[in-house]
Amino acid sequence: MELPRIITERHEKIILCENAAFSALSKGRKIAEEKCDLRTDFQRDRDRIIHSKAFRRLKHKTQVFLSPESDHYRTRLTHTLEVSQIARTMARALRLNEDLTEAIALGHDLGHTPFGHAGERALDKLLSFPFTHYMQSVRVCEELEKDGKGLNLTYEVLNGIKCHTRGEYSETLEGRLVRFADRIAYINHDIDDAIRAGVIKPDDIPKDIAENLGYTKSQRITSLVTSIVNNSGKDIIMDSKTEKYYTLLHEFLFETVYQNPVAKAEEAKVEGIVEGLFGYYLKNPEKLTGEYKKVLEKEGAERAVADYIAGMTDHYAISVYSDIFIPKSWNI
C-alpha cells in the first residue's frame, strides 16, 4: 500500500504551478528526521506550530488595543488566523503550496512580545542587540520551544517567517504571499476594531480609497486579494492602481489609529512595565525558569531575559510586574 505522504507529494506535482514550493523538494531541516508516513514535511511543520506553547499564548497577546473589555477585539491569535485564511485563499487560487503557506502564516508571530508593537519597541530599546518580533519568531521555533529543543522546522517555513514583515523577501512565493496577507489582514481588521472602539467612523476612510477598494472590510479584502491573484505569476504583485490605494489605506491607518492618542493612551505604561521587568530579571537571573535557564547558561542573562519577557502574555506580564513592584496589603 502506497503511503499517504507519497500520494500527496505526487498530487502536488500535478496540481501546483511550476513556481510553487514542492514539499518533496524541501531543503529540509537542520536536524535530519525520518519522514512521516501520513504528512508532508510542510504539513508536519504546520502541526508542530499549532501544538506549540508559543502559539497558545498568542490568544492573550495584544494586537492593537491593550486589554480591551469586549470579546470582539482582535488578539494576536485571531490576527494570525485571519492571515492564514487570507493567505490560503490566495495560495489555492494561484496553485501555490497551501500547506507551506499555512505553516508560515500560523508561525509568523510566535515571537511577538506582550503589548503588541509597543512591547517590541520597549524591549528593543533596552537591549544591546537588535530585537524584532520576526527574528524572535524564528528563535522560538529554533531554540525555545519544546524545552529548548526547538521545533526543527523546514528551511522554507523558517525563511517565510523571517521575511514576513520587512527587509529581504522570502525565497518562496508562499512566503511572499504571507507577507501580503499579513498586511491585508491587519490593515482591515485594525480599522474594523478602531471603528468598534469609536476611534474612527466608517465615513472617515477617504472617499477615493473607499470608491476604489470598497466601503466595507469584506469588500476591501476582496479587492486586494483579487488584484494579487490576477496579477501574480513569477512574483507576488498587485496592479499599480490597487497598490496605490492599498498604500494610501495603510497610511490612513497609521495616521488615524496607530498614532491616535485615544487608542494608544495606555502605551506609555508599557515601556515602564517592560523596563521594570527587564531590570529586575537582569539583576536576578536565577529567578528565570525552564528553557530560559538553559539560555542563561548558554547565551547570558540579557538574551535569556529578553526571551522570557518576549514570551509573556499581556496578563502574565502585568501580574508578574504587580507581584514584584506593587505593595501588597497587610493581613492581620
C-alpha contacts under 8 A as a table, 3 or more apart, distances in Angstrom:
res1	aa1	res2	aa2	distance
2	E	6	I	6.92
2	E	7	I	7.12
3	L	6	I	5.35
3	L	7	I	6.54
3	L	37	D	5.75
3	L	38	L	6.68
4	P	7	I	5.09
4	P	8	T	6.21
4	P	37	D	6.43
4	P	38	L	4.99
4	P	39	R	7.13
5	R	8	T	5.10
5	R	9	E	6.15
5	R	36	C	7.23
5	R	37	D	5.65
5	R	38	L	4.86
5	R	39	R	5.05
5	R	40	T	5.45
6	I	9	E	5.08
6	I	10	R	6.20
6	I	37	D	7.99
7	I	10	R	5.13
7	I	11	H	6.18
8	T	11	H	4.98
8	T	12	E	6.23
8	T	40	T	7.34
9	E	12	E	5.12
9	E	13	K	6.75
9	E	22	F	7.50
9	E	23	S	6.64
9	E	24	A	6.14
9	E	40	T	7.13
10	R	13	K	5.33
10	R	14	I	6.78
11	H	14	I	5.13
11	H	15	I	6.02
12	E	15	I	5.19
12	E	16	L	5.36
12	E	22	F	6.69
12	E	97	N	7.80
13	K	16	L	5.97
13	K	22	F	7.35
15	I	95	R	6.87
16	L	20	A	6.21
16	L	95	R	4.73
16	L	96	L	5.64
16	L	97	N	6.76
17	C	20	A	5.53
17	C	94	L	7.56
17	C	95	R	5.37
17	C	96	L	6.28
19	N	96	L	7.51
19	N	173	L	7.46
19	N	233	G	7.94
19	N	234	K	6.57
20	A	95	R	7.29
20	A	96	L	4.76
20	A	97	N	5.92
20	A	172	T	7.51
20	A	173	L	6.76
20	A	174	E	7.41
21	A	25	L	7.49
21	A	26	S	7.52
21	A	96	L	7.09
21	A	97	N	6.02
21	A	100	L	7.77
21	A	172	T	6.59
21	A	173	L	7.67
21	A	174	E	7.45
22	F	25	L	5.38
22	F	26	S	6.66
22	F	97	N	6.93
23	S	26	S	5.27
23	S	40	T	6.25
23	S	41	D	6.13
23	S	42	F	6.28
24	A	40	T	7.56
24	A	41	D	7.79
26	S	41	D	7.80
26	S	154	T	7.21
26	S	155	Y	7.38
26	S	156	E	7.02
27	K	154	T	7.04
27	K	155	Y	5.91
27	K	156	E	7.18
28	G	32	A	7.34
28	G	154	T	5.06
28	G	155	Y	5.88
29	R	32	A	5.75
29	R	33	E	7.67
29	R	152	N	6.10
29	R	153	L	5.90
29	R	154	T	4.59
29	R	155	Y	6.05
30	K	152	N	6.61
30	K	153	L	7.93
30	K	154	T	7.63
30	K	155	Y	7.88
31	I	152	N	6.71
35	K	40	T	7.86
35	K	41	D	7.44
36	C	39	R	5.58
36	C	40	T	6.92
36	C	41	D	7.64
36	C	44	R	7.86
39	R	42	F	7.89
39	R	43	Q	5.64
39	R	44	R	5.91
40	T	43	Q	5.18
40	T	44	R	6.18
41	D	44	R	5.07
41	D	45	D	6.29
41	D	154	T	7.20
42	F	45	D	5.02
42	F	46	R	6.32
42	F	99	D	5.74
42	F	100	L	5.19
42	F	103	A	6.82
42	F	154	T	7.31
42	F	157	V	7.59
43	Q	46	R	5.14
43	Q	47	D	6.40
43	Q	99	D	5.60
43	Q	100	L	7.23
43	Q	103	A	7.39
44	R	47	D	5.18
44	R	48	R	6.29
45	D	48	R	5.08
45	D	49	I	6.26
45	D	103	A	6.22
45	D	153	L	5.72
45	D	154	T	7.15
45	D	157	V	7.65
46	R	49	I	5.27
46	R	50	I	6.34
46	R	99	D	7.29
46	R	100	L	7.73
46	R	102	E	6.77
46	R	103	A	4.27
46	R	104	I	7.84
46	R	106	L	7.26
47	D	50	I	5.17
47	D	51	H	6.23
47	D	103	A	8.00
48	R	51	H	5.27
48	R	52	S	6.17
48	R	151	L	6.69
49	I	52	S	5.18
49	I	55	F	6.57
49	I	103	A	7.28
49	I	106	L	6.93
49	I	107	G	6.15
49	I	151	L	7.75
50	I	55	F	6.02
50	I	56	R	7.74
50	I	106	L	7.32
51	H	55	F	7.13
51	H	56	R	7.75
52	S	55	F	5.41
52	S	56	R	6.77
52	S	145	E	6.97
52	S	146	K	7.76
53	K	56	R	5.22
53	K	57	R	6.35
53	K	145	E	7.24
54	A	57	R	5.17
54	A	58	L	6.71
54	A	110	L	5.63
54	A	111	G	7.45
54	A	140	V	7.64
54	A	145	E	7.46
54	A	311	G	7.19
55	F	58	L	5.47
55	F	59	K	7.96
55	F	77	L	7.52
55	F	107	G	7.56
55	F	110	L	5.95
56	R	59	K	6.21
56	R	77	L	7.89
57	R	60	H	5.82
57	R	61	K	6.98
57	R	311	G	7.96
57	R	312	M	7.79
57	R	313	T	6.28
58	L	61	K	5.16
58	L	75	T	7.17
58	L	76	R	5.18
58	L	77	L	4.64
58	L	110	L	7.23
58	L	313	T	7.39
59	K	75	T	5.89
59	K	76	R	6.13
59	K	77	L	4.73
59	K	78	T	7.21
60	H	75	T	6.70
60	H	76	R	7.38
60	H	77	L	7.80
60	H	313	T	5.38
60	H	314	D	6.18
60	H	315	H	7.02
61	K	75	T	5.92
61	K	76	R	5.42
61	K	77	L	7.58
61	K	113	T	7.50
61	K	114	P	5.29
61	K	115	F	6.36
61	K	116	G	6.91
61	K	313	T	5.16
61	K	314	D	5.45
62	T	65	F	6.37
62	T	66	L	5.71
62	T	67	S	7.10
62	T	74	R	7.83
62	T	75	T	5.26
62	T	76	R	5.76
62	T	114	P	6.35
62	T	115	F	4.94
62	T	116	G	4.95
62	T	314	D	6.88
63	Q	66	L	7.71
63	Q	74	R	6.08
63	Q	75	T	4.80
63	Q	76	R	4.88
63	Q	79	H	7.21
63	Q	115	F	7.55
63	Q	116	G	5.52
64	V	74	R	7.76
64	V	75	T	7.84
64	V	115	F	7.96
64	V	116	G	6.37
64	V	190	D	7.02
64	V	258	Y	7.81
65	F	68	P	5.99
65	F	73	Y	7.68
65	F	263	A	6.60
65	F	264	K	7.52
66	L	115	F	6.34
66	L	266	E	7.13
66	L	267	E	7.89
67	S	314	D	7.67
68	P	71	D	7.63
68	P	73	Y	6.80
70	S	73	Y	6.30
73	Y	193	D	5.89
74	R	77	L	7.75
74	R	78	T	5.66
74	R	79	H	6.24
74	R	189	H	7.53
74	R	190	D	7.90
74	R	193	D	7.24
75	T	78	T	5.32
75	T	79	H	6.14
76	R	79	H	5.09
76	R	80	T	6.19
76	R	109	D	7.62
76	R	116	G	7.99
77	L	80	T	5.01
77	L	81	L	6.36
78	T	81	L	5.05
78	T	82	E	6.23
79	H	82	E	5.15
79	H	83	V	6.21
79	H	185	A	7.11
79	H	186	Y	6.97
79	H	189	H	7.99
80	T	83	V	5.10
80	T	84	S	6.20
80	T	105	A	6.65
80	T	106	L	5.87
80	T	108	H	7.74
80	T	109	D	7.23
81	L	84	S	5.02
81	L	85	Q	6.21
81	L	105	A	7.94
81	L	106	L	6.92
82	E	85	Q	5.11
82	E	86	I	6.23
82	E	185	A	6.21
83	V	86	I	5.30
83	V	87	A	5.99
83	V	105	A	6.15
83	V	106	L	7.90
83	V	178	V	7.25
83	V	181	A	5.44
83	V	182	D	5.23
83	V	184	I	7.91
83	V	185	A	5.60
84	S	87	A	5.14
84	S	88	R	5.95
84	S	101	T	7.64
84	S	102	E	5.58
84	S	105	A	5.00
84	S	106	L	6.23
84	S	178	V	7.77
84	S	181	A	7.68
85	Q	88	R	5.24
85	Q	89	T	6.22
86	I	89	T	5.24
86	I	90	M	6.47
86	I	181	A	5.80
86	I	185	A	7.37
86	I	225	V	7.70
87	A	90	M	5.28
87	A	91	A	6.07
87	A	101	T	6.57
87	A	102	E	7.17
87	A	105	A	7.29
87	A	177	L	6.27
87	A	178	V	5.58
87	A	181	A	5.27
88	R	91	A	4.93
88	R	92	R	6.03
88	R	98	E	5.65
88	R	101	T	6.40
88	R	102	E	6.28
89	T	92	R	5.40
89	T	93	A	6.33
90	M	93	A	5.11
90	M	94	L	6.06
90	M	177	L	7.58
90	M	225	V	6.68
90	M	228	I	7.71
90	M	229	V	6.23
91	A	94	L	5.14
91	A	95	R	5.83
91	A	96	L	4.79
91	A	97	N	6.44
91	A	98	E	5.50
91	A	101	T	6.97
91	A	174	E	7.07
91	A	177	L	7.45
92	R	95	R	4.97
92	R	96	L	6.14
92	R	97	N	7.52
92	R	98	E	6.16
93	A	96	L	7.77
93	A	229	V	6.63
94	L	229	V	6.19
94	L	232	S	7.78
94	L	233	G	7.98
95	R	98	E	7.99
96	L	173	L	7.59
96	L	174	E	6.62
97	N	100	L	5.53
97	N	101	T	6.26
97	N	174	E	6.76
98	E	101	T	4.96
98	E	102	E	6.01
98	E	174	E	7.86
99	D	102	E	5.14
99	D	103	A	6.20
100	L	103	A	5.14
100	L	104	I	6.28
100	L	156	E	7.72
100	L	157	V	6.63
100	L	174	E	6.69
101	T	104	I	5.37
101	T	105	A	6.17
101	T	174	E	5.08
101	T	175	G	6.58
101	T	177	L	7.54
101	T	178	V	6.68
102	E	105	A	5.07
102	E	106	L	6.03
103	A	106	L	5.28
103	A	107	G	6.16
103	A	157	V	6.52
104	I	107	G	5.21
104	I	108	H	5.78
104	I	157	V	5.30
104	I	158	L	7.45
104	I	160	G	5.71
104	I	161	I	5.58
104	I	175	G	6.75
104	I	178	V	7.06
105	A	108	H	5.35
105	A	161	I	7.59
105	A	178	V	5.94
105	A	182	D	7.89
106	L	109	D	7.51
107	G	110	L	5.47
107	G	137	S	7.21
107	G	161	I	6.53
108	H	111	G	7.92
108	H	134	Y	6.76
108	H	137	S	6.44
108	H	160	G	7.80
108	H	161	I	4.72
108	H	162	K	7.66
108	H	164	H	6.84
109	D	112	H	5.31
109	D	133	H	6.91
109	D	134	Y	6.65
109	D	137	S	5.93
109	D	161	I	7.96
110	L	136	Q	7.72
110	L	137	S	4.82
110	L	140	V	6.86
111	G	133	H	5.34
111	G	134	Y	6.62
111	G	135	M	7.54
111	G	136	Q	4.60
111	G	137	S	3.71
111	G	138	V	7.33
111	G	139	R	7.47
111	G	140	V	6.04
111	G	310	A	6.70
111	G	311	G	6.81
112	H	116	G	7.00
112	H	120	E	7.30
112	H	133	H	4.83
112	H	134	Y	7.45
112	H	136	Q	7.12
112	H	137	S	6.86
112	H	310	A	6.45
112	H	311	G	7.42
113	T	116	G	6.06
113	T	117	H	7.44
113	T	119	G	5.67
113	T	120	E	5.63
113	T	133	H	6.95
113	T	309	I	7.16
113	T	310	A	4.25
113	T	311	G	6.25
113	T	312	M	6.87
113	T	313	T	7.54
114	P	119	G	5.71
114	P	120	E	7.77
114	P	309	I	7.82
114	P	310	A	6.49
114	P	311	G	7.40
114	P	312	M	5.90
114	P	313	T	5.10
114	P	314	D	4.82
114	P	317	A	7.34
115	F	118	A	5.89
115	F	119	G	4.91
115	F	120	E	7.83
115	F	270	V	6.95
115	F	313	T	7.99
115	F	314	D	5.87
116	G	119	G	5.52
116	G	120	E	6.60
117	H	120	E	4.76
117	H	121	R	6.07
118	A	121	R	5.25
118	A	122	A	6.15
118	A	267	E	6.43
118	A	270	V	6.76
118	A	271	E	7.50
119	G	122	A	5.05
119	G	123	L	6.14
119	G	270	V	6.37
119	G	271	E	6.96
119	G	274	V	6.96
120	E	123	L	5.33
120	E	124	D	6.13
120	E	131	F	7.38
120	E	132	T	6.80
120	E	133	H	6.74
120	E	310	A	7.93
121	R	124	D	5.11
121	R	125	K	6.29
122	A	125	K	5.39
122	A	126	L	6.79
122	A	270	V	7.46
122	A	271	E	5.21
122	A	274	V	6.51
122	A	275	E	7.30
123	L	126	L	5.33
123	L	127	L	6.59
123	L	131	F	7.16
123	L	274	V	6.58
123	L	275	E	7.45
123	L	306	A	7.29
124	D	127	L	5.50
124	D	129	F	7.70
124	D	130	P	6.08
124	D	131	F	4.86
124	D	132	T	7.30
126	L	275	E	7.23
126	L	278	F	7.93
127	L	130	P	6.93
127	L	131	F	7.45
127	L	302	E	7.32
127	L	306	A	7.88
131	F	135	M	7.43
131	F	136	Q	7.31
132	T	135	M	5.55
132	T	136	Q	6.19
133	H	136	Q	4.89
133	H	137	S	6.03
134	Y	137	S	4.98
134	Y	138	V	6.58
134	Y	161	I	6.54
134	Y	162	K	5.44
134	Y	163	C	7.49
134	Y	164	H	7.27
134	Y	165	T	7.26
135	M	138	V	5.12
135	M	139	R	6.27
135	M	162	K	5.78
136	Q	139	R	4.80
136	Q	140	V	6.09
137	S	140	V	5.11
137	S	141	C	6.45
137	S	161	I	7.07
137	S	162	K	7.48
138	V	141	C	5.17
138	V	142	E	6.13
138	V	158	L	6.17
138	V	161	I	6.59
138	V	162	K	6.21
139	R	142	E	5.03
139	R	143	E	5.38
139	R	144	L	6.64
140	V	143	E	5.60
140	V	144	L	4.69
140	V	145	E	5.75
140	V	150	G	7.01
141	C	144	L	6.49
141	C	145	E	6.01
141	C	150	G	5.29
141	C	151	L	5.24
141	C	152	N	7.00
141	C	153	L	7.13
141	C	158	L	7.93
142	E	145	E	7.30
142	E	149	K	7.44
142	E	150	G	4.46
142	E	151	L	6.06
142	E	152	N	6.13
142	E	153	L	7.57
143	E	148	G	5.30
143	E	149	K	6.06
143	E	150	G	4.71
144	L	147	D	6.28
144	L	148	G	4.36
144	L	149	K	6.63
144	L	150	G	5.48
144	L	291	E	6.49
144	L	292	Y	7.97
145	E	148	G	5.49
145	E	149	K	6.27
145	E	150	G	4.55
145	E	151	L	6.21
146	K	149	K	5.30
146	K	150	G	5.57
146	K	151	L	6.89
147	D	150	G	7.44
147	D	290	G	6.77
147	D	291	E	4.96
148	G	291	E	5.25
148	G	294	K	7.28
149	K	152	N	7.99
153	L	157	V	6.61
153	L	158	L	6.67
154	T	157	V	5.56
154	T	158	L	6.48
155	Y	158	L	5.29
155	Y	159	N	6.00
156	E	159	N	5.10
156	E	160	G	6.17
156	E	171	E	7.71
156	E	172	T	7.15
157	V	160	G	5.16
157	V	161	I	6.28
157	V	175	G	7.77
158	L	161	I	5.14
158	L	162	K	6.10
159	N	162	K	5.12
159	N	163	C	6.18
159	N	170	S	6.06
159	N	171	E	7.12
159	N	175	G	7.45
160	G	163	C	5.27
160	G	164	H	5.91
160	G	170	S	5.35
160	G	171	E	7.57
160	G	172	T	7.33
160	G	174	E	7.53
160	G	175	G	4.26
160	G	176	R	7.29
160	G	178	V	7.70
161	I	164	H	5.37
161	I	175	G	7.38
162	K	165	T	7.90
162	K	170	S	7.86
163	C	166	R	6.38
163	C	167	G	6.80
163	C	168	E	6.03
163	C	169	Y	5.49
163	C	170	S	5.27
163	C	175	G	7.32
163	C	176	R	7.92
163	C	179	R	7.53
164	H	169	Y	7.56
164	H	170	S	7.32
164	H	175	G	6.77
164	H	176	R	7.07
164	H	178	V	6.47
164	H	179	R	4.51
164	H	182	D	7.70
165	T	179	R	5.91
165	T	182	D	7.89
166	R	169	Y	7.65
169	Y	175	G	7.91
169	Y	176	R	6.50
170	S	173	L	7.14
170	S	175	G	5.18
170	S	176	R	5.55
171	E	175	G	7.13
171	E	176	R	7.87
172	T	175	G	5.28
172	T	176	R	6.55
173	L	176	R	4.97
173	L	177	L	6.02
173	L	234	K	7.90
173	L	235	D	6.50
173	L	236	I	6.67
174	E	177	L	5.01
174	E	178	V	6.45
175	G	178	V	5.22
175	G	179	R	6.50
176	R	179	R	5.06
176	R	180	F	6.67
176	R	236	I	6.46
177	L	180	F	5.31
177	L	181	A	6.17
177	L	236	I	6.35
178	V	181	A	4.76
178	V	182	D	5.89
179	R	182	D	5.35
179	R	183	R	6.72
180	F	183	R	5.38
180	F	184	I	6.12
181	A	184	I	5.01
181	A	185	A	5.93
182	D	185	A	5.28
182	D	186	Y	6.27
183	R	186	Y	5.29
183	R	187	I	5.86
184	I	187	I	5.48
184	I	188	N	6.33
184	I	221	I	6.69
184	I	224	L	7.34
185	A	188	N	5.56
185	A	189	H	6.01
185	A	221	I	7.75
186	Y	189	H	5.20
186	Y	190	D	5.47
187	I	190	D	5.55
187	I	191	I	6.29
187	I	249	L	7.57
187	I	250	H	6.28
187	I	253	L	6.81
188	N	191	I	5.23
188	N	192	D	6.19
188	N	217	K	5.75
188	N	220	R	7.54
188	N	221	I	7.27
189	H	192	D	4.77
189	H	193	D	6.07
189	H	217	K	7.37
190	D	193	D	5.02
190	D	194	A	6.03
190	D	253	L	7.92
191	I	194	A	4.96
191	I	195	I	6.19
191	I	253	L	6.77
191	I	257	V	7.50
192	D	195	I	5.23
192	D	196	R	6.31
192	D	217	K	7.04
193	D	196	R	4.94
193	D	197	A	6.12
194	A	197	A	4.98
194	A	198	G	6.17
194	A	199	V	5.15
194	A	200	I	5.90
194	A	257	V	6.71
194	A	263	A	7.85
195	I	198	G	5.07
195	I	199	V	5.93
195	I	200	I	5.09
195	I	201	K	5.42
195	I	202	P	6.62
196	R	199	V	7.72
197	A	200	I	7.79
198	G	201	K	6.68
199	V	256	T	7.99
199	V	257	V	7.04
199	V	260	N	7.80
199	V	262	V	6.84
199	V	263	A	6.69
200	I	204	D	6.40
200	I	256	T	7.26
200	I	257	V	7.62
201	K	204	D	5.32
201	K	205	I	7.74
202	P	205	I	6.09
203	D	206	P	7.47
203	D	207	K	7.97
205	I	209	I	7.04
205	I	210	A	6.68
205	I	252	F	7.54
206	P	209	I	5.49
206	P	210	A	6.42
207	K	210	A	5.07
207	K	211	E	6.00
208	D	211	E	5.13
208	D	212	N	6.26
209	I	212	N	5.30
209	I	213	L	5.85
209	I	214	G	7.41
209	I	245	Y	5.69
209	I	248	L	7.30
209	I	249	L	6.76
210	A	213	L	5.31
210	A	214	G	4.66
210	A	215	Y	4.91
211	E	214	G	5.72
211	E	215	Y	7.03
212	N	242	T	7.53
212	N	245	Y	7.19
213	L	219	Q	6.81
213	L	220	R	4.88
213	L	223	S	5.64
213	L	224	L	7.37
213	L	242	T	7.35
213	L	245	Y	7.16
213	L	246	Y	7.87
214	G	217	K	7.58
214	G	219	Q	4.80
214	G	220	R	4.82
214	G	223	S	7.28
215	Y	219	Q	6.48
215	Y	220	R	7.03
216	T	219	Q	5.17
216	T	220	R	6.20
217	K	220	R	5.22
217	K	221	I	6.19
218	S	221	I	5.28
218	S	222	T	6.12
219	Q	222	T	5.10
219	Q	223	S	6.19
220	R	223	S	5.12
220	R	224	L	6.29
221	I	224	L	5.24
221	I	225	V	5.97
222	T	225	V	5.23
222	T	226	T	5.83
223	S	226	T	5.26
223	S	227	S	6.18
223	S	242	T	7.84
224	L	227	S	5.23
224	L	228	I	6.44
224	L	238	M	7.65
224	L	242	T	6.95
224	L	246	Y	7.54
225	V	228	I	5.25
225	V	229	V	6.22
226	T	229	V	5.12
226	T	230	N	6.00
227	S	230	N	5.22
227	S	231	N	6.08
227	S	237	I	7.97
227	S	238	M	5.23
227	S	239	D	6.21
227	S	242	T	6.94
228	I	231	N	5.32
228	I	232	S	5.67
228	I	236	I	6.61
228	I	237	I	5.54
228	I	238	M	4.75
228	I	239	D	7.53
229	V	232	S	5.75
230	N	238	M	7.96
231	N	236	I	7.62
231	N	237	I	6.05
231	N	238	M	5.80
231	N	239	D	6.35
232	S	235	D	5.64
232	S	236	I	4.72
232	S	237	I	5.22
232	S	238	M	7.14
233	G	236	I	6.63
238	M	242	T	6.45
238	M	243	E	5.77
239	D	242	T	5.60
239	D	243	E	6.14
240	S	243	E	5.06
240	S	244	K	6.11
241	K	244	K	5.16
241	K	245	Y	6.68
242	T	245	Y	5.36
242	T	246	Y	6.00
243	E	246	Y	4.86
243	E	247	T	6.08
244	K	247	T	5.29
244	K	248	L	6.36
245	Y	248	L	4.83
245	Y	249	L	6.00
246	Y	249	L	5.13
246	Y	250	H	6.30
247	T	250	H	5.06
247	T	251	E	6.28
248	L	251	E	5.05
248	L	252	F	6.13
249	L	252	F	4.97
249	L	253	L	6.23
250	H	253	L	5.13
250	H	254	F	6.45
251	E	254	F	5.21
251	E	255	E	6.23
252	F	255	E	5.23
252	F	256	T	6.00
253	L	256	T	5.43
253	L	257	V	5.38
253	L	258	Y	6.63
254	F	257	V	5.63
254	F	258	Y	4.79
254	F	259	Q	6.00
255	E	258	Y	6.49
255	E	259	Q	5.58
255	E	260	N	7.04
256	T	259	Q	6.22
256	T	260	N	5.52
257	V	260	N	4.91
257	V	263	A	6.51
258	Y	263	A	7.13
258	Y	264	K	7.01
259	Q	263	A	7.76
259	Q	264	K	6.95
260	N	263	A	5.48
260	N	264	K	6.12
261	P	264	K	5.13
261	P	265	A	5.39
262	V	265	A	5.35
263	A	266	E	7.88
264	K	267	E	5.32
264	K	268	A	7.95
265	A	268	A	6.85
266	E	269	K	5.71
266	E	270	V	7.15
267	E	270	V	5.10
267	E	271	E	7.27
268	A	271	E	6.05
268	A	272	G	7.39
269	K	272	G	5.33
269	K	273	I	6.46
270	V	273	I	5.19
270	V	274	V	6.18
271	E	274	V	5.26
271	E	275	E	5.89
272	G	275	E	5.13
272	G	276	G	5.91
273	I	276	G	5.14
273	I	277	L	6.19
273	I	317	A	7.71
273	I	318	I	7.36
273	I	321	Y	6.57
274	V	277	L	5.25
274	V	278	F	6.00
274	V	309	I	7.59
275	E	278	F	5.10
275	E	279	G	6.10
276	G	279	G	5.34
276	G	280	Y	6.16
276	G	321	Y	7.34
277	L	280	Y	5.18
277	L	281	Y	6.19
277	L	309	I	7.54
277	L	321	Y	6.35
278	F	281	Y	5.50
278	F	282	L	5.97
278	F	305	V	6.52
278	F	306	A	7.43
278	F	309	I	7.41
279	G	282	L	5.16
279	G	283	K	6.31
280	Y	283	K	5.33
280	Y	284	N	6.07
281	Y	284	N	4.63
281	Y	285	P	5.07
281	Y	287	K	7.08
281	Y	288	L	7.41
281	Y	305	V	6.29
282	L	285	P	5.53
282	L	301	A	6.11
282	L	302	E	6.51
282	L	305	V	6.53
284	N	287	K	5.92
285	P	288	L	5.59
285	P	296	L	7.65
285	P	301	A	6.21
285	P	305	V	7.47
286	E	289	T	7.94
286	E	293	K	7.75
288	L	292	Y	6.01
288	L	293	K	5.84
288	L	305	V	7.77
288	L	308	Y	7.73
289	T	292	Y	5.68
289	T	293	K	5.51
290	G	293	K	5.73
290	G	294	K	7.26
291	E	294	K	5.20
291	E	295	V	6.52
292	Y	295	V	4.91
292	Y	296	L	6.08
292	Y	304	A	5.43
292	Y	305	V	7.60
292	Y	307	D	7.18
292	Y	308	Y	6.49
293	K	296	L	4.89
293	K	297	E	6.34
293	K	304	A	7.27
294	K	297	E	5.25
294	K	298	K	6.20
295	V	298	K	5.03
295	V	299	E	5.44
295	V	300	G	6.74
295	V	301	A	7.93
295	V	303	R	7.18
295	V	304	A	5.26
296	L	299	E	5.55
296	L	300	G	4.52
296	L	301	A	5.13
296	L	303	R	7.20
296	L	304	A	5.09
297	E	300	G	6.02
299	E	303	R	6.26
299	E	304	A	7.18
300	G	303	R	5.87
300	G	304	A	6.37
301	A	304	A	5.09
301	A	305	V	5.95
302	E	305	V	5.30
302	E	306	A	6.15
303	R	306	A	5.15
303	R	307	D	6.24
304	A	307	D	5.16
304	A	308	Y	6.17
305	V	308	Y	4.99
305	V	309	I	6.15
306	A	309	I	5.37
306	A	310	A	5.98
307	D	310	A	5.17
307	D	311	G	6.15
308	Y	311	G	5.29
308	Y	312	M	6.64
309	I	312	M	5.30
309	I	317	A	7.50
312	M	316	Y	5.98
312	M	317	A	5.79
313	T	316	Y	5.21
313	T	317	A	6.11
314	D	317	A	5.30
314	D	318	I	6.32
315	H	318	I	5.24
315	H	319	S	6.07
316	Y	319	S	4.95
316	Y	320	V	6.02
317	A	320	V	5.26
317	A	321	Y	6.04
318	I	321	Y	5.11
318	I	322	S	6.04
319	S	322	S	5.09
319	S	323	D	6.19
320	V	323	D	5.06
320	V	324	I	6.25
321	Y	324	I	5.23
321	Y	325	F	5.90
321	Y	326	I	7.49
322	S	325	F	5.35
322	S	326	I	4.83
323	D	326	I	6.11
323	D	327	P	7.92
